[in-house]
Amino acid sequence: MDATRSGESGSGSMIRLEGVGKTYPDGTVAVHELDLDVARGEMVCLVGPSGCGKSTTLKMINRLIEPTAGRIWLDGQDVTDADPVELRRGIGYVIQQIGLFPHQRIEQNVMTVPLLYGESRSTARERAHELLATVGLEPEQYARKYPHELSGGQRQRVGVARALAANPPVLLMDEPFGAVDPIVRHRLQDEFRRLQAELDKTVVLVTHDIDEAIRMGDRVAVFATGGRLLQYATPAELLAHPADEQVADFVGAGGLRTLTVTRLREEDLEPLDGVATGDLGAAIDLDSSLEEALATMLRDDRPMVGVRRGAQFVGVLTPAGVHRALRASLR
Ligand SMILES: Nc1ncnc2c1ncn2[C@@H]1O[C@H](COP(=O)(O)OP(=O)(O)OP(=O)(O)O)[C@@H](O)[C@H]1O
């Protein structure tokens, strides 16, 4: 690798796009002069209306599509210098139509990648079972099944397991939870978020669903038609300070979504003294979101909720506390 070039790419970035553009031969500008950096271990969501160039951007990172302008760096290396096949081995790729081989058992589908790497069948099988367990599919129950015997959500999990099989540092995901119903989708989002933190992957995820982007992303890139980047910020910044009207319209600024990104703070709580324990339902953790806090109050049909840090109660959250936390978050 050329040292000067890697120096230019910025040491904290795992992925960096500089002035990247894609104009298709028919003249369609899918992506326009895009600058974007993704830090190591970060999860970035690309979001925007249909046709705004999200998938094109993703596919330029693993060179399924060649950019017509600009440069893309992956871990300090200019990807246009890389052999595309080698490059893709270091990048997991999950798509909505996961394309499992229908006539192969689930374990075989996941084993394909380790086998490609020359692992023995027994090691590859062991690894496949490990990965299935990681994504919440009990190997004893699922490994020997065929794709058509699984639900849509379970097939998506297999897709994630397969993308993780080569243990790539980077995962690209294109509408990975798009094909499943809203409840399963929600659960997969939460589980994947946890998994990502645990496995320390750098993830770029494409979605047209702003709620998904806000729930999942450390940072969110909002695109407009014509592949223009409108704003690149944390979910909280995006909601509190949308860059312009277009972003505000798209994210529904200041609205209920703020509940998802606002974490409880100790100063929002009331002391526990004087509260009848009968008034409290299940307690929640101090790092819960306001959304979780309100959901617990509604579920338990109580006007307040106890909050704990570890095993220790630290106070009580009331609607006034929710209001305070929201105001602080939107400031
Ligand atoms: N091979 C191609 N030739 C010409 N135009 C193309 C080609 N592929 C995509 N486009 C156009 O480029 C633009 C961006 O497409 P892209 O698939 O990146 O959008 P997207 O934001 O991922 O959309 P969606 O959410 O609908 O998947 C669109 O206008 C699309 O019609």
PDBQT file of the ligand as one rigid body, heavy atoms in Angstrom, charges set to zero:
ROOT
HETATM    1  N1  LIG A 401     -28.026   0.720 -14.528  1.00  0.00    +0.000 N 
HETATM    2  C1  LIG A 401     -28.641   1.920 -14.470  1.00  0.00    +0.000 A 
HETATM    3  N2  LIG A 401     -28.763   2.700 -15.557  1.00  0.00    +0.000 NA
HETATM    4  C2  LIG A 401     -29.368   3.905 -15.503  1.00  0.00    +0.000 A 
HETATM    5  N3  LIG A 401     -29.890   4.426 -14.368  1.00  0.00    +0.000 NA
HETATM    6  C3  LIG A 401     -29.799   3.693 -13.262  1.00  0.00    +0.000 A 
HETATM    7  C4  LIG A 401     -29.189   2.401 -13.221  1.00  0.00    +0.000 A 
HETATM    8  N4  LIG A 401     -29.253   1.910 -11.969  1.00  0.00    +0.000 NA
HETATM    9  C5  LIG A 401     -29.883   2.843 -11.228  1.00  0.00    +0.000 A 
HETATM   10  N5  LIG A 401     -30.208   3.916 -11.996  1.00  0.00    +0.000 N 
HETATM   11  C6  LIG A 401     -30.883   5.163 -11.557  1.00  0.00    +0.000 C 
HETATM   12  O1  LIG A 401     -30.037   5.803 -10.623  1.00  0.00    +0.000 OA
HETATM   13  C7  LIG A 401     -30.819   6.415  -9.583  1.00  0.00    +0.000 C 
HETATM   14  C8  LIG A 401     -30.378   5.894  -8.231  1.00  0.00    +0.000 C 
HETATM   15  O2  LIG A 401     -30.690   4.526  -8.126  1.00  0.00    +0.000 OA
HETATM   16  P1  LIG A 401     -30.432   3.702  -6.776  1.00  0.00    +0.000 P 
HETATM   17  O3  LIG A 401     -30.851   2.283  -7.002  1.00  0.00    +0.000 OA
HETATM   18  O4  LIG A 401     -29.073   3.938  -6.308  1.00  0.00    +0.000 OA
HETATM   19  O5  LIG A 401     -31.470   4.414  -5.792  1.00  0.00    +0.000 OA
HETATM   20  P2  LIG A 401     -31.966   4.007  -4.338  1.00  0.00    +0.000 P 
HETATM   21  O6  LIG A 401     -31.936   5.255  -3.543  1.00  0.00    +0.000 OA
HETATM   22  O7  LIG A 401     -31.222   2.852  -3.831  1.00  0.00    +0.000 OA
HETATM   23  O8  LIG A 401     -33.485   3.621  -4.660  1.00  0.00    +0.000 OA
HETATM   24  P3  LIG A 401     -34.459   2.517  -3.983  1.00  0.00    +0.000 P 
HETATM   25  O9  LIG A 401     -34.689   2.944  -2.568  1.00  0.00    +0.000 OA
HETATM   26  O10 LIG A 401     -35.689   2.644  -4.827  1.00  0.00    +0.000 OA
HETATM   27  O11 LIG A 401     -33.770   1.201  -4.123  1.00  0.00    +0.000 OA
HETATM   28  C9  LIG A 401     -32.258   6.128  -9.931  1.00  0.00    +0.000 C 
HETATM   29  O12 LIG A 401     -32.788   7.225 -10.617  1.00  0.00    +0.000 OA
HETATM   30  C10 LIG A 401     -32.182   4.911 -10.839  1.00  0.00    +0.000 C 
HETATM   31  O13 LIG A 401     -33.269   4.885 -11.718  1.00  0.00    +0.000 OA
ENDROOT
TORSDOF 0
